[in-house]
Amino acid sequence: MPILDWPQEKRPRERLIREGAQALSDAELLAIFLRVGVAGKDAVQLGQEMMHHFGSLQKLFGATLAEFAAVNGLGPAKFAQLQAVMELARRALLEDIKAGAMLGSPRAVKDYLRTAFAGKPFESFHVLFLDVKNRLIDAKELFRGTLTHTSVYPREVVKEALARNAASVMLAHNHPSGTPDPSESDLLLTRALMQALALVDIRILDHFVVAGHQVHSFAEHGQL
């Protein structure tokens, strides 16, 4: 039965307006995003198929165009829409943390990082640049691939920080498949960057390791 033929109180869009987005399942939220289904499937059923196919929202968000289009009814247009929605979410979170001191909004920083790394199948290294009042100047991905203390170049981090006249930085990278617990290589990398940045009087306030929804803070664990 098409969704338009459902009782109004059960339609995803009407339920969202009435009860709020948090009341809907992942498949129902995807149905609102999709708007229509395909032959033999309404939008909710297609949303359920997407969740079954990818296994999680993280994997859905990290899918390539080819992986996304492997589900019947999905293609470049929907893929572009999904990427645009994700980027808008990242920018909205950046606006939140730019509005105040970074150290005063650790939850907003972690929420931004979860979104920034969502679904990435590769390791990625980001730097958040802060001014003397701990306000965000900029956030940038500097390296990607297999990250070690030899593949992240301290001189590049120093150069980018000086170009923005940063007084301090926060570092972040992801563990695409695993836990957020820092490795020995992560600890060595952090020490190398601390030494390099100290030479130009720039402090590292924190280093975050992101694995899915989990975020490990070096500062919170006394590892800086």
Helices and strands as residue ranges (DSSP letters): G 3-5, G 8-10, H 12-19, G 21-23, H 26-34, H 43-54, H 57-61, H 65-68, H 76-98, G 102-104, H 106-116, E 124-130, E 136-144, H 154-163, E 168-174, H 184-198, E 203-211, E 214-217
